[in-house]
Amino acid sequence: MNTLKRGTTSEMQVTSIRLEPELKERFREISGEQGYQTLIRDAL
């Protein structure tokens, strides 16, 4: 799998998505120390 080079968070644009609470909680559970927002960006 190819890994994307990420910019800093200050280089990113803010956006908003709506997720079911269960989906967000699942991302939190499987992300561990990485953080669920990073995992969601990877999924997108």
PQR file of N, CA, C, O and H, with PARSE charges and radii, in Angstrom:
ATOM      1  N   MET A   1       0.843  -1.176   0.000 -0.4000 1.5000
ATOM      2  CA  MET A   1       0.000   0.000   0.000 -0.0000 2.0000
ATOM      3  C   MET A   1       0.889   1.241   0.000  0.5500 1.7000
ATOM      4  O   MET A   1       1.863   1.306   0.750 -0.5500 1.4000
ATOM      5  N   ASN A   2       0.564   2.209  -0.824 -0.4000 1.5000
ATOM      6  CA  ASN A   2       1.319   3.460  -0.867 -0.0000 2.0000
ATOM      7  C   ASN A   2       0.949   4.338   0.311  0.5500 1.7000
ATOM      8  O   ASN A   2      -0.217   4.421   0.696 -0.5500 1.4000
ATOM      9  H   ASN A   2      -0.227   2.156  -1.433  0.4000 1.0000
ATOM     10  N   THR A   3       1.938   4.985   0.873 -0.4000 1.5000
ATOM     11  CA  THR A   3       1.713   5.896   1.987 -0.0000 2.0000
ATOM     12  C   THR A   3       1.782   7.326   1.474  0.5500 1.7000
ATOM     13  O   THR A   3       2.725   7.705   0.780 -0.5500 1.4000
ATOM     14  H   THR A   3       2.885   4.918   0.560  0.4000 1.0000
ATOM     15  N   LEU A   4       0.776   8.110   1.822 -0.4000 1.5000
ATOM     16  CA  LEU A   4       0.749   9.503   1.411 -0.0000 2.0000
ATOM     17  C   LEU A   4       1.627  10.341   2.314  0.5500 1.7000
ATOM     18  O   LEU A   4       1.684  10.115   3.523 -0.5500 1.4000
ATOM     19  H   LEU A   4       0.010   7.802   2.386  0.4000 1.0000
ATOM     20  N   LYS A   5       2.311  11.307   1.728 -0.4000 1.5000
ATOM     21  CA  LYS A   5       3.066  12.259   2.531 -0.0000 2.0000
ATOM     22  C   LYS A   5       2.075  13.296   3.042  0.5500 1.7000
ATOM     23  O   LYS A   5       1.374  13.935   2.257 -0.5500 1.4000
ATOM     24  H   LYS A   5       2.265  11.490   0.746  0.4000 1.0000
ATOM     25  N   ARG A   6       2.022  13.456   4.332 -0.4000 1.5000
ATOM     26  CA  ARG A   6       1.078  14.391   4.933 -0.0000 2.0000
ATOM     27  C   ARG A   6       1.758  15.701   5.259  0.5500 1.7000
ATOM     28  O   ARG A   6       2.917  15.733   5.672 -0.5500 1.4000
ATOM     29  H   ARG A   6       2.591  12.937   4.969  0.4000 1.0000
ATOM     30  N   GLY A   7       1.019  16.784   5.068 -0.4000 1.5000
ATOM     31  CA  GLY A   7       1.475  18.081   5.515 -0.0000 2.0000
ATOM     32  C   GLY A   7       1.172  18.222   6.992  0.5500 1.7000
ATOM     33  O   GLY A   7       0.584  17.334   7.610 -0.5500 1.4000
ATOM     34  H   GLY A   7       0.078  16.758   4.733  0.4000 1.0000
ATOM     35  N   THR A   8       1.572  19.325   7.535 -0.4000 1.5000
ATOM     36  CA  THR A   8       1.229  19.587   8.927 -0.0000 2.0000
ATOM     37  C   THR A   8      -0.255  19.921   9.014  0.5500 1.7000
ATOM     38  O   THR A   8      -0.881  20.258   8.009 -0.5500 1.4000
ATOM     39  H   THR A   8       2.049  20.047   7.033  0.4000 1.0000
ATOM     40  N   THR A   9      -0.808  19.828  10.203 -0.4000 1.5000
ATOM     41  CA  THR A   9      -2.233  20.128  10.341 -0.0000 2.0000
ATOM     42  C   THR A   9      -2.531  21.583  10.005  0.5500 1.7000
ATOM     43  O   THR A   9      -3.649  21.901   9.601 -0.5500 1.4000
ATOM     44  H   THR A   9      -0.300  19.554  11.020  0.4000 1.0000
ATOM     45  N   SER A  10      -1.554  22.472  10.163 -0.4000 1.5000
ATOM     46  CA  SER A  10      -1.788  23.870   9.813 -0.0000 2.0000
ATOM     47  C   SER A  10      -1.894  24.059   8.304  0.5500 1.7000
ATOM     48  O   SER A  10      -2.398  25.087   7.850 -0.5500 1.4000
ATOM     49  H   SER A  10      -0.645  22.214  10.491  0.4000 1.0000
ATOM     50  N   GLU A  11      -1.429  23.090   7.518 -0.4000 1.5000
ATOM     51  CA  GLU A  11      -1.537  23.168   6.060 -0.0000 2.0000
ATOM     52  C   GLU A  11      -2.842  22.568   5.545  0.5500 1.7000
ATOM     53  O   GLU A  11      -3.149  22.677   4.358 -0.5500 1.4000
ATOM     54  H   GLU A  11      -1.020  22.255   7.887  0.4000 1.0000
ATOM     55  N   MET A  12      -3.605  21.939   6.424 -0.4000 1.5000
ATOM     56  CA  MET A  12      -4.845  21.286   6.024 -0.0000 2.0000
ATOM     57  C   MET A  12      -6.013  22.253   6.090  0.5500 1.7000
ATOM     58  O   MET A  12      -5.983  23.252   6.809 -0.5500 1.4000
ATOM     59  H   MET A  12      -3.355  21.850   7.388  0.4000 1.0000
ATOM     60  N   GLN A  13      -7.042  21.929   5.321 -0.4000 1.5000
ATOM     61  CA  GLN A  13      -8.263  22.725   5.346 -0.0000 2.0000
ATOM     62  C   GLN A  13      -9.265  22.074   6.293  0.5500 1.7000
ATOM     63  O   GLN A  13      -9.357  20.849   6.377 -0.5500 1.4000
ATOM     64  H   GLN A  13      -7.066  21.118   4.736  0.4000 1.0000
ATOM     65  N   VAL A  14     -10.001  22.903   6.994 -0.4000 1.5000
ATOM     66  CA  VAL A  14     -11.010  22.410   7.925 -0.0000 2.0000
ATOM     67  C   VAL A  14     -12.269  22.070   7.141  0.5500 1.7000
ATOM     68  O   VAL A  14     -12.702  22.825   6.271 -0.5500 1.4000
ATOM     69  H   VAL A  14      -9.925  23.897   6.926  0.4000 1.0000
ATOM     70  N   THR A  15     -12.844  20.919   7.466 -0.4000 1.5000
ATOM     71  CA  THR A  15     -14.115  20.510   6.879 -0.0000 2.0000
ATOM     72  C   THR A  15     -14.912  19.785   7.953  0.5500 1.7000
ATOM     73  O   THR A  15     -14.379  19.454   9.013 -0.5500 1.4000
ATOM     74  H   THR A  15     -12.492  20.305   8.173  0.4000 1.0000
ATOM     75  N   SER A  16     -16.142  19.547   7.687 -0.4000 1.5000
ATOM     76  CA  SER A  16     -16.993  18.896   8.665 -0.0000 2.0000
ATOM     77  C   SER A  16     -17.733  17.745   8.002  0.5500 1.7000
ATOM     78  O   SER A  16     -18.260  17.889   6.899 -0.5500 1.4000
ATOM     79  H   SER A  16     -16.574  19.816   6.827  0.4000 1.0000
ATOM     80  N   ILE A  17     -17.768  16.609   8.676 -0.4000 1.5000
ATOM     81  CA  ILE A  17     -18.575  15.478   8.215 -0.0000 2.0000
ATOM     82  C   ILE A  17     -19.407  14.989   9.386  0.5500 1.7000
ATOM     83  O   ILE A  17     -19.052  15.187  10.548 -0.5500 1.4000
ATOM     84  H   ILE A  17     -17.340  16.492   9.572  0.4000 1.0000
ATOM     85  N   ARG A  18     -20.497  14.359   9.067 -0.4000 1.5000
ATOM     86  CA  ARG A  18     -21.361  13.799  10.110 -0.0000 2.0000
ATOM     87  C   ARG A  18     -21.201  12.286  10.098  0.5500 1.7000
ATOM     88  O   ARG A  18     -21.327  11.637   9.060 -0.5500 1.4000
ATOM     89  H   ARG A  18     -20.785  14.198   8.123  0.4000 1.0000
ATOM     90  N   LEU A  19     -20.924  11.746  11.269 -0.4000 1.5000
ATOM     91  CA  LEU A  19     -20.766  10.308  11.428 -0.0000 2.0000
ATOM     92  C   LEU A  19     -21.733   9.802  12.478  0.5500 1.7000
ATOM     93  O   LEU A  19     -22.050  10.500  13.441 -0.5500 1.4000
ATOM     94  H   LEU A  19     -20.822  12.273  12.113  0.4000 1.0000
ATOM     95  N   GLU A  20     -22.198   8.577  12.280 -0.4000 1.5000
ATOM     96  CA  GLU A  20     -23.007   7.948  13.311 -0.0000 2.0000
ATOM     97  C   GLU A  20     -22.137   7.794  14.559  0.5500 1.7000
ATOM     98  O   GLU A  20     -20.947   7.501  14.444 -0.5500 1.4000
ATOM     99  H   GLU A  20     -21.941   8.009  11.498  0.4000 1.0000
ATOM    100  N   PRO A  21     -22.705   7.986  15.739 -0.5600 1.5000
ATOM    101  CA  PRO A  21     -21.915   7.870  16.973  0.2800 2.0000
ATOM    102  C   PRO A  21     -21.205   6.524  17.090  0.5500 1.7000
ATOM    103  O   PRO A  21     -20.083   6.458  17.590 -0.5500 1.4000
ATOM    104  N   GLU A  22     -21.852   5.453  16.632 -0.4000 1.5000
ATOM    105  CA  GLU A  22     -21.248   4.123  16.724 -0.0000 2.0000
ATOM    106  C   GLU A  22     -20.000   4.027  15.845  0.5500 1.7000
ATOM    107  O   GLU A  22     -19.014   3.404  16.238 -0.5500 1.4000
ATOM    108  H   GLU A  22     -22.764   5.507  16.226  0.4000 1.0000
ATOM    109  N   LEU A  23     -20.036   4.636  14.666 -0.4000 1.5000
ATOM    110  CA  LEU A  23     -18.885   4.613  13.767 -0.0000 2.0000
ATOM    111  C   LEU A  23     -17.721   5.388  14.360  0.5500 1.7000
ATOM    112  O   LEU A  23     -16.579   4.928  14.329 -0.5500 1.4000
ATOM    113  H   LEU A  23     -20.837   5.143  14.346  0.4000 1.0000
ATOM    114  N   LYS A  24     -18.013   6.566  14.900 -0.4000 1.5000
ATOM    115  CA  LYS A  24     -16.968   7.370  15.531 -0.0000 2.0000
ATOM    116  C   LYS A  24     -16.352   6.625  16.716  0.5500 1.7000
ATOM    117  O   LYS A  24     -15.134   6.642  16.896 -0.5500 1.4000
ATOM    118  H   LYS A  24     -18.940   6.940  14.925  0.4000 1.0000
ATOM    119  N   GLU A  25     -17.173   5.985  17.506 -0.4000 1.5000
ATOM    120  CA  GLU A  25     -16.664   5.226  18.651 -0.0000 2.0000
ATOM    121  C   GLU A  25     -15.804   4.056  18.181  0.5500 1.7000
ATOM    122  O   GLU A  25     -14.787   3.749  18.802 -0.5500 1.4000
ATOM    123  H   GLU A  25     -18.162   5.972  17.361  0.4000 1.0000
ATOM    124  N   ARG A  26     -16.199   3.407  17.100 -0.4000 1.5000
ATOM    125  CA  ARG A  26     -15.406   2.286  16.572 -0.0000 2.0000
ATOM    126  C   ARG A  26     -14.035   2.773  16.106  0.5500 1.7000
ATOM    127  O   ARG A  26     -13.025   2.119  16.367 -0.5500 1.4000
ATOM    128  H   ARG A  26     -17.026   3.657  16.596  0.4000 1.0000
ATOM    129  N   PHE A  27     -13.991   3.912  15.420 -0.4000 1.5000
ATOM    130  CA  PHE A  27     -12.709   4.489  15.010 -0.0000 2.0000
ATOM    131  C   PHE A  27     -11.851   4.786  16.238  0.5500 1.7000
ATOM    132  O   PHE A  27     -10.642   4.555  16.220 -0.5500 1.4000
ATOM    133  H   PHE A  27     -14.811   4.444  15.207  0.4000 1.0000
ATOM    134  N   ARG A  28     -12.464   5.294  17.296 -0.4000 1.5000
ATOM    135  CA  ARG A  28     -11.711   5.575  18.530 -0.0000 2.0000
ATOM    136  C   ARG A  28     -11.149   4.289  19.136  0.5500 1.7000
ATOM    137  O   ARG A  28     -10.013   4.266  19.611 -0.5500 1.4000
ATOM    138  H   ARG A  28     -13.446   5.482  17.311  0.4000 1.0000
ATOM    139  N   GLU A  29     -11.942   3.228  19.116 -0.4000 1.5000
ATOM    140  CA  GLU A  29     -11.507   1.960  19.703 -0.0000 2.0000
ATOM    141  C   GLU A  29     -10.320   1.365  18.950  0.5500 1.7000
ATOM    142  O   GLU A  29      -9.372   0.884  19.570 -0.5500 1.4000
ATOM    143  H   GLU A  29     -12.864   3.246  18.730  0.4000 1.0000
ATOM    144  N   ILE A  30     -10.365   1.394  17.626 -0.4000 1.5000
ATOM    145  CA  ILE A  30      -9.306   0.732  16.854 -0.0000 2.0000
ATOM    146  C   ILE A  30      -8.095   1.625  16.610  0.5500 1.7000
ATOM    147  O   ILE A  30      -7.044   1.134  16.199 -0.5500 1.4000
ATOM    148  H   ILE A  30     -11.135   1.785  17.123  0.4000 1.0000
ATOM    149  N   SER A  31      -8.223   2.922  16.856 -0.4000 1.5000
ATOM    150  CA  SER A  31      -7.110   3.830  16.558 -0.0000 2.0000
ATOM    151  C   SER A  31      -6.019   3.807  17.621  0.5500 1.7000
ATOM    152  O   SER A  31      -4.858   4.090  17.325 -0.5500 1.4000
ATOM    153  H   SER A  31      -9.077   3.321  17.191  0.4000 1.0000
ATOM    154  N   GLY A  32      -6.380   3.475  18.844 -0.4000 1.5000
ATOM    155  CA  GLY A  32      -5.384   3.444  19.915 -0.0000 2.0000
ATOM    156  C   GLY A  32      -4.734   4.808  20.100  0.5500 1.7000
ATOM    157  O   GLY A  32      -5.415   5.833  20.124 -0.5500 1.4000
ATOM    158  H   GLY A  32      -7.323   3.245  19.084  0.4000 1.0000
ATOM    159  N   GLU A  33      -3.423   4.813  20.228 -0.4000 1.5000
ATOM    160  CA  GLU A  33      -2.670   6.047  20.476 -0.0000 2.0000
ATOM    161  C   GLU A  33      -2.586   6.943  19.236  0.5500 1.7000
ATOM    162  O   GLU A  33      -2.258   8.125  19.344 -0.5500 1.4000
ATOM    163  H   GLU A  33      -2.869   3.980  20.208  0.4000 1.0000
ATOM    164  N   GLN A  34      -2.878   6.386  18.076 -0.4000 1.5000
ATOM    165  CA  GLN A  34      -2.766   7.136  16.820 -0.0000 2.0000
ATOM    166  C   GLN A  34      -3.768   8.290  16.762  0.5500 1.7000
ATOM    167  O   GLN A  34      -3.466   9.351  16.215 -0.5500 1.4000
ATOM    168  H   GLN A  34      -3.144   5.426  17.989  0.4000 1.0000
ATOM    169  N   GLY A  35      -4.938   8.088  17.316 -0.4000 1.5000
ATOM    170  CA  GLY A  35      -5.980   9.101  17.275 -0.0000 2.0000
ATOM    171  C   GLY A  35      -6.974   8.808  16.165  0.5500 1.7000
ATOM    172  O   GLY A  35      -6.583   8.463  15.050 -0.5500 1.4000
ATOM    173  H   GLY A  35      -5.183   7.227  17.761  0.4000 1.0000
ATOM    174  N   TYR A  36      -8.238   8.943  16.462 -0.4000 1.5000
ATOM    175  CA  TYR A  36      -9.255   8.539  15.495 -0.0000 2.0000
ATOM    176  C   TYR A  36      -9.319   9.459  14.282  0.5500 1.7000
ATOM    177  O   TYR A  36      -9.684   8.999  13.200 -0.5500 1.4000
ATOM    178  H   TYR A  36      -8.555   9.223  17.367  0.4000 1.0000
ATOM    179  N   GLN A  37      -8.982  10.731  14.416 -0.4000 1.5000
ATOM    180  CA  GLN A  37      -9.051  11.625  13.266 -0.0000 2.0000
ATOM    181  C   GLN A  37      -8.044  11.246  12.190  0.5500 1.7000
ATOM    182  O   GLN A  37      -8.337  11.338  10.998 -0.5500 1.4000
ATOM    183  H   GLN A  37      -8.686  11.105  15.295  0.4000 1.0000
ATOM    184  N   THR A  38      -6.870  10.825  12.608 -0.4000 1.5000
ATOM    185  CA  THR A  38      -5.868  10.345  11.655 -0.0000 2.0000
ATOM    186  C   THR A  38      -6.377   9.106  10.940  0.5500 1.7000
ATOM    187  O   THR A  38      -6.203   8.969   9.729 -0.5500 1.4000
ATOM    188  H   THR A  38      -6.632  10.751  13.576  0.4000 1.0000
ATOM    189  N   LEU A  39      -6.998   8.211  11.676 -0.4000 1.5000
ATOM    190  CA  LEU A  39      -7.537   6.995  11.073 -0.0000 2.0000
ATOM    191  C   LEU A  39      -8.643   7.312  10.079  0.5500 1.7000
ATOM    192  O   LEU A  39      -8.719   6.688   9.020 -0.5500 1.4000
ATOM    193  H   LEU A  39      -7.139   8.323  12.660  0.4000 1.0000
ATOM    194  N   ILE A  40      -9.497   8.269  10.403 -0.4000 1.5000
ATOM    195  CA  ILE A  40     -10.563   8.669   9.479 -0.0000 2.0000
ATOM    196  C   ILE A  40      -9.964   9.264   8.215  0.5500 1.7000
ATOM    197  O   ILE A  40     -10.434   8.969   7.117 -0.5500 1.4000
ATOM    198  H   ILE A  40      -9.435   8.775  11.263  0.4000 1.0000
ATOM    199  N   ARG A  41      -8.916  10.112   8.348 -0.4000 1.5000
ATOM    200  CA  ARG A  41      -8.254  10.658   7.153 -0.0000 2.0000
ATOM    201  C   ARG A  41      -7.688   9.547   6.291  0.5500 1.7000
ATOM    202  O   ARG A  41      -7.779   9.606   5.065 -0.5500 1.4000
ATOM    203  H   ARG A  41      -8.533  10.351   9.240  0.4000 1.0000
ATOM    204  N   ASP A  42      -7.101   8.526   6.921 -0.4000 1.5000
ATOM    205  CA  ASP A  42      -6.580   7.380   6.166 -0.0000 2.0000
ATOM    206  C   ASP A  42      -7.697   6.663   5.419  0.5500 1.7000
ATOM    207  O   ASP A  42      -7.522   6.248   4.274 -0.5500 1.4000
ATOM    208  H   ASP A  42      -7.028   8.478   7.917  0.4000 1.0000
ATOM    209  N   ALA A  43      -8.837   6.520   6.071 -0.4000 1.5000
ATOM    210  CA  ALA A  43      -9.963   5.830   5.440 -0.0000 2.0000
ATOM    211  C   ALA A  43     -10.531   6.611   4.265  0.5500 1.7000
ATOM    212  O   ALA A  43     -10.976   6.034   3.272 -0.5500 1.4000
ATOM    213  H   ALA A  43      -8.979   6.857   7.002  0.4000 1.0000
ATOM    214  N   LEU A  44     -10.509   7.935   4.394 -0.4000 1.5000
ATOM    215  CA  LEU A  44     -11.043   8.759   3.298 -0.0000 2.0000
ATOM    216  C   LEU A  44     -10.056   8.817   2.153  0.5500 1.7000
ATOM    217  O   LEU A  44     -10.324   9.462   1.139 -0.5500 1.4000
ATOM    218  H   LEU A  44     -10.147   8.404   5.200  0.4000 1.0000
TER
END
